[in-house]
Amino acid sequence: MVTASASADYLPLANAPVLWILALSVMGVVVVQSLIYMRAVRRNAASADMSQAEVTAAFRAGGVAAIGPSLAVVLVAIALLPLFGTPPVIVRVGLIGSAATEVASASIAAGTMDANLGDATFTRGVFIVALMAMSLSGAGWMLSALILTPIFKRSSHKLEKINPAFMSLVPGAALLAAFAALTFREIPKSPTHVIAIAVSAVTMAICLAAAHILRQTWLKEWGLGISVLAGLVAAYFAHYAGLGMPDA
């Protein structure tokens, strides 16, 4: 056991069959949950005054809107595969979706054992500790959602009775605040970040205006994906034009 823990060849352990089974089981649960939710939405659409056509359009819009963020997660996951192995990356990044949080958890855990990610000090023993830290970090998120969601649900029902109009604004305000927080955090990094944000914002505004003027609802559904792609293209050219982050 000591010899195994001291070995730097941890990737066979990271890609062990038991981890593959656990990773695929977790992602299978996610797929089943998604199908259950989609079925429930279709069955209860009438109670929300939604037609099946509107439900289909909502699903399509959500799928298109997920393309950009999903591509970002996939690219980060590919970069992390040589470091953590496929099954841990599938579960941690694929389920939680925050590569920065997962890498930070693993780095802190490795640091407690005087090791660094990716070098010879990252042994099997360090990998096990890092994987446990990543798992505990993700479990905290999930437990928080499990505990707090029913509490917020009861609170929202009480607020709906007091002021229904207020509760109709809360979801939109929360979503706007979340995206604004993520956006403003990127602005100070470099001119490339500013250009990417500006181009994405202008592209989204054009898509929404065109959808309204031309009466093309598909532009609303594809607007986020188009704006993300435009921002990526602008960032690419801005970076190679010398507007990237300054050298350390």
Buried (B, 14 or more C-beta within 10 A) or exposed (E): EEEEBEBBEBBEBBBEEEBBEBBEEBBEEEEEEEEEEEEEBBEEBEEEEBEEEEBEBBEEBEEBBEBBEEBBBEEBBEEBBEBBBBBBBBBBBBBBBBBEBBBBBBBEBBEEBEBEBEEEEBBBBBBBBBBEBBBEBBEEBEEEEEEEEEEEEEEEEEEBEEEEEEBEEEEEEEEEEEEEEEEEEEEEEBBBBBBBBEBBBBBBEBBBEBBEEEEEEEBBBBBBBBBBBBBBEBBEEBBEEEBBEEEE
